[in-house]
Amino acid sequence: MASQDSLSPTAVPGGRQQRRREQTRARLIDAARTLMAERGVDAVGLSEITEAADLGAGTFYNYFQSRDEIVEAVAEASVESLGQSMDALTAEMEDAAEIYSFSLRHVVLKAITDPLWGWFVVRLGVAHPQLIEILGPRAARDLRKGIDSGRFTIPDIDVATSCTFGALLATLHLVLSSKTEVHADELFAQTMLCMVGVPSAEAQEIASRPLPPLPEV
């Protein structure tokens, strides 16, 4: 017969206590993302996060050791899932220009449809390495594929990656601030395709192609 310990919530994967811990952690992450989107990453205190999550002040340290750790968790929860979905979408695509275009368009559209997410990404910005660590290797990979296939003309991948991120954050800020949403994703993708050496007319055609939905991952 199984012992009482083996039947306790802490002993069973997915037990009640584990689910409660996951729910509490998710509340902290959601509260942090909302506050950081509204005011900026560095303007939010840890006590404000626990208050917004309706939790005791000491609860934070049961789940995170520092502000940097929760920022990493928020970035991962907010951005990594999008990156994985874009990976799945473009995995079988051959044309680097189409991959680059579709990925950029989906990020812009994500910000338009979920402004809270968009503001978090804008305010996280390039000053925090989490965003670069999540999306940087993906952007560099797509740019290198464009170079290797002869699709892109780029003198330096690192500089091109930085230009992509800088332009992306500025565009998201513009879209979120001015509500300039009509074809913003296509215009941004077209501009960035031109930046990497795709002829203007072709860049316009690629950027205006029907955009496949992101798969669930």
C-alpha positions in Angstrom: 0.0 0.0 0.0 1.3 3.5 -0.8 2.3 5.6 2.1 0.6 8.8 3.1 3.7 10.7 1.9 3.5 9.2 -1.5 0.0 10.4 -1.8 0.6 13.9 -0.6 0.1 16.9 -3.0 3.9 17.6 -2.8 4.7 14.1 -3.9 2.5 13.9 -6.9 3.6 15.6 -10.0 1.0 18.3 -10.8 -0.4 18.0 -7.2 -2.4 20.7 -5.6 0.6 22.4 -3.9 2.6 22.4 -7.1 -0.3 23.9 -9.0 -0.6 26.6 -6.4 3.0 27.4 -6.7 2.8 27.7 -10.4 -0.3 29.9 -10.1 1.4 32.2 -7.7 4.5 32.5 -9.8 2.3 33.2 -12.8 0.5 36.0 -10.8 3.9 37.6 -10.0 5.0 37.4 -13.7 1.7 38.9 -14.9 1.8 41.7 -12.4 5.5 42.5 -13.2 4.7 42.5 -17.0 1.8 44.9 -16.6 3.7 47.3 -14.3 6.9 47.2 -16.5 4.8 47.8 -19.6 3.2 50.8 -18.0 6.3 52.4 -16.4 9.4 50.7 -17.6 11.5 47.9 -16.3 13.7 49.8 -13.9 10.9 51.9 -12.5 9.0 49.1 -10.8 9.8 48.0 -7.2 9.5 44.5 -6.0 7.0 45.4 -3.3 4.9 47.0 -6.1 4.9 43.7 -7.9 3.7 41.7 -4.9 1.1 44.3 -4.2 -0.3 44.2 -7.7 -0.3 40.4 -7.5 -2.2 40.7 -4.2 0.5 38.7 -2.4 2.5 39.3 0.7 5.7 41.3 0.3 7.9 38.3 1.3 6.3 36.0 -1.2 8.5 37.4 -4.0 11.6 35.7 -2.7 10.0 32.3 -2.6 10.0 32.4 -6.4 12.7 34.8 -7.5 16.0 36.0 -6.1 16.2 39.4 -7.7 14.6 41.9 -10.1 16.8 40.6 -12.9 15.5 37.1 -12.4 11.9 38.1 -12.7 12.7 40.3 -15.7 14.2 37.2 -17.3 11.1 35.2 -16.4 8.8 37.9 -17.8 10.8 38.2 -21.0 10.8 34.4 -21.5 7.1 34.2 -20.8 6.4 37.1 -23.1 8.8 36.7 -26.0 10.2 33.1 -26.0 6.8 31.6 -26.9 6.5 34.0 -29.9 10.0 33.1 -31.0 9.2 29.3 -30.8 6.1 29.9 -32.9 8.0 31.8 -35.5 10.6 29.0 -35.6 7.9 26.5 -36.2 6.3 28.7 -38.9 9.5 29.2 -40.9 11.2 25.8 -40.3 10.3 24.5 -43.8 10.6 27.8 -45.7 13.4 28.1 -48.2 13.4 31.8 -49.1 15.3 33.8 -46.5 13.6 37.0 -47.6 10.2 35.5 -46.8 11.3 34.1 -43.5 12.7 37.5 -42.5 9.6 39.3 -43.7 7.1 37.0 -42.0 9.0 37.0 -38.7 9.1 40.8 -38.5 5.5 41.2 -39.5 4.3 38.8 -36.8 6.2 40.8 -34.1 4.6 44.1 -35.2 1.2 42.5 -35.4 1.7 41.0 -32.0 2.3 44.5 -30.6 -0.8 45.8 -32.4 -3.1 43.1 -31.1 -1.6 43.0 -27.6 -0.4 46.6 -26.7 0.5 45.5 -23.2 3.0 43.0 -24.7 4.2 45.6 -27.2 4.9 48.2 -24.5 6.7 45.6 -22.4 9.0 44.8 -25.3 9.6 48.5 -26.1 10.4 49.3 -22.5 12.5 46.3 -22.0 14.5 47.5 -25.0 18.0 46.8 -26.0 19.4 47.9 -22.7 18.3 44.6 -21.2 20.1 41.5 -22.6 17.1 39.2 -22.2 15.4 40.4 -25.4 18.6 40.1 -27.4 19.3 36.6 -25.9 15.9 35.4 -26.9 15.5 36.9 -30.4 19.0 37.9 -31.3 20.2 34.4 -32.3 17.1 33.9 -34.4 17.5 37.2 -36.2 21.2 36.5 -36.8 20.3 33.0 -38.1 17.8 34.3 -40.6 20.2 37.0 -41.8 23.0 34.5 -42.2 20.7 32.3 -44.3 20.0 35.3 -46.5 23.7 35.9 -47.0 24.5 32.2 -47.6 21.7 31.9 -50.2 22.8 35.1 -51.9 19.5 36.7 -51.0 20.9 39.5 -48.8 23.8 41.8 -49.2 25.0 42.5 -45.6 28.6 43.6 -44.7 28.3 42.6 -41.1 25.7 40.3 -39.4 26.1 41.8 -36.0 25.5 45.3 -37.2 22.5 44.1 -39.3 21.1 42.4 -36.2 21.5 45.5 -34.1 19.9 47.6 -36.9 17.0 45.2 -37.0 16.4 45.4 -33.3 16.7 49.2 -33.2 14.3 49.6 -36.1 11.9 47.1 -34.6 11.7 48.8 -31.2 11.3 52.2 -32.8 8.6 50.9 -35.1 6.7 49.3 -32.2 6.9 52.6 -30.3 5.6 54.5 -33.3 2.7 52.1 -33.8 1.7 52.0 -30.1 2.0 55.7 -29.6 0.4 57.0 -32.8 -2.0 54.1 -33.5 -0.5 53.9 -37.0 -1.7 50.3 -37.6 -2.8 50.1 -41.2 -0.3 47.9 -43.0 2.4 48.8 -40.5 3.7 45.3 -40.5 4.1 45.2 -44.3 5.7 48.6 -44.4 8.2 47.7 -41.8 9.0 44.4 -43.4 9.4 46.1 -46.8 11.8 48.7 -45.3 13.9 46.0 -43.6 14.1 43.9 -46.8 15.4 46.9 -48.6 18.0 47.4 -45.8 19.4 43.9 -46.4 19.6 44.4 -50.1 16.4 43.2 -51.6 15.3 45.4 -54.6 12.4 47.7 -53.7 9.8 46.3 -55.9 10.5 42.8 -54.9 10.6 43.8 -51.2 7.1 45.3 -51.5 5.8 42.1 -53.1 7.3 39.8 -50.5 6.1 42.0 -47.6 2.5 42.1 -48.9 2.2 38.3 -49.3 -0.6 36.6 -47.3 0.8 36.1 -43.8 0.4 32.5 -42.4 -0.9 32.3 -38.8 1.6 31.3 -36.1 1.3 27.6 -35.1 0.7 26.6 -31.5 3.8 25.3 -29.8 
